[in-house]
Amino acid sequence: MEDAAGGGNGALLRLLGGEKPIRAMMNGMATFHISEEDAARDFAGLMARVRSGAEVVIESDASPVAVIRTPVQSARTFEEAIALLPEDSAAVMDEGFAQDVEAAVAAHREPLNPPSWD
């Protein structure tokens, strides 16, 4: 069986019954819909698809119950943040920089109470 790019897909697409992937709106990744039973039968194949960038929707009686995809990279490295500063920025990293960061963190020591669903 072939995916939208025309390549072979192995066991997972056999489980998908030959369905062609639907292109997701974000990041151009392929989205596959699969039943709970088929996901359990070839979980390793399903995870290989996710690692390669696909999004997998697991369904029960044609209703989605789970979506598996790689997490969105949300944090920047320090170097990436510095690279985003405009050339005329007044920001400096001098010997007091670490103390400034520590003071900012200390000023916001309230407990993190995320919602129970996080």
C-alpha positions as CSV (number, residue, x, y, z in Angstrom):
1,M,0.0,0.0,0.0
2,E,1.1,3.5,-0.6
3,D,0.8,6.8,1.3
4,A,0.2,10.2,-0.2
5,A,3.8,10.4,-1.3
6,G,3.6,7.1,-3.0
7,G,5.9,5.1,-0.7
8,G,5.3,1.8,1.1
9,N,4.0,1.9,4.6
10,G,4.4,-1.5,6.2
11,A,2.1,-3.0,8.7
12,L,0.4,0.2,9.9
13,L,-1.2,1.0,6.6
14,R,-2.2,-2.6,6.1
15,L,-4.2,-2.0,9.3
16,L,-5.6,1.1,7.9
17,G,-7.3,-0.9,5.2
18,G,-5.5,1.0,2.4
19,E,-6.8,4.4,3.3
20,K,-4.9,7.3,2.0
21,P,-3.7,9.8,4.7
22,I,-5.5,13.1,5.0
23,R,-3.1,16.0,5.1
24,A,-3.3,17.9,8.4
25,M,-3.5,21.6,8.4
26,M,-0.5,22.1,10.8
27,N,3.1,21.3,9.7
28,G,1.9,19.3,6.7
29,M,2.0,16.0,8.6
30,A,-0.1,13.1,7.5
31,T,-3.1,12.2,9.7
32,F,-4.2,8.6,10.0
33,H,-7.4,7.2,11.5
34,I,-7.2,3.8,13.0
35,S,-9.4,1.7,15.3
36,E,-8.5,0.8,18.9
37,E,-8.1,-2.8,17.9
38,D,-5.8,-2.1,15.0
39,A,-3.7,0.3,17.2
40,A,-3.3,-2.4,19.8
41,R,-2.4,-5.0,17.2
42,D,0.5,-3.0,15.8
43,F,1.4,-0.4,18.4
44,A,5.1,-0.5,17.5
45,G,4.2,0.4,13.9
46,L,1.8,3.1,15.1
47,M,4.6,4.6,17.2
48,A,7.0,4.4,14.3
49,R,4.5,6.5,12.2
50,V,4.3,9.1,15.0
51,R,8.1,9.3,15.3
52,S,8.3,10.0,11.6
53,G,5.9,13.0,12.0
54,A,2.5,11.5,11.4
55,E,-0.6,12.2,13.6
56,V,-2.7,9.1,14.5
57,V,-6.3,9.4,15.5
58,I,-7.5,6.3,17.4
59,E,-11.2,5.7,17.0
60,S,-13.9,3.6,18.7
61,D,-17.0,3.1,16.5
62,A,-15.8,5.9,14.2
63,S,-15.6,8.4,17.1
64,P,-12.1,9.8,18.0
65,V,-10.9,8.7,21.5
66,A,-7.2,9.7,21.3
67,V,-4.8,11.6,19.1
68,I,-1.1,10.6,19.2
69,R,1.5,13.0,17.7
70,T,4.9,14.2,18.6
71,P,4.9,17.0,21.2
72,V,5.2,20.6,20.0
73,Q,8.6,22.1,20.8
74,S,7.7,25.1,22.9
75,A,10.9,26.0,24.8
76,R,13.8,27.9,23.3
77,T,17.3,27.5,24.2
78,F,19.1,30.4,25.7
79,E,21.1,30.8,22.6
80,E,17.9,30.9,20.5
81,A,16.4,33.6,22.7
82,I,19.6,35.7,22.5
83,A,19.6,35.3,18.7
84,L,16.1,36.8,18.5
85,L,17.2,40.1,20.2
86,P,17.3,43.0,17.8
87,E,20.8,44.3,17.0
88,D,20.1,47.6,18.8
89,S,18.9,45.9,22.0
90,A,20.1,47.3,25.3
91,A,20.1,43.8,26.9
92,V,23.4,42.8,28.3
93,M,24.7,39.7,30.0
94,D,27.1,40.9,32.5
95,E,28.2,39.5,35.9
96,G,24.9,40.6,37.4
97,F,22.7,38.7,34.9
98,A,22.5,35.5,37.0
99,Q,21.5,37.5,40.1
100,D,18.8,39.4,38.1
101,V,17.3,36.0,37.0
102,E,17.5,34.6,40.5
103,A,15.7,37.7,41.8
104,A,13.0,37.4,39.2
105,V,12.4,33.8,40.0
106,A,12.4,34.5,43.8
107,A,9.8,37.2,43.2
108,H,7.4,34.6,41.7
109,R,7.5,31.6,44.1
110,E,3.7,31.1,44.1
111,P,2.9,27.4,43.8
112,L,2.1,26.0,40.3
113,N,-1.4,24.6,40.4
114,P,-2.1,23.4,36.9
115,P,-5.6,22.1,36.0
116,S,-6.1,18.4,36.8
117,W,-6.3,17.5,33.1
118,D,-2.7,18.8,32.4
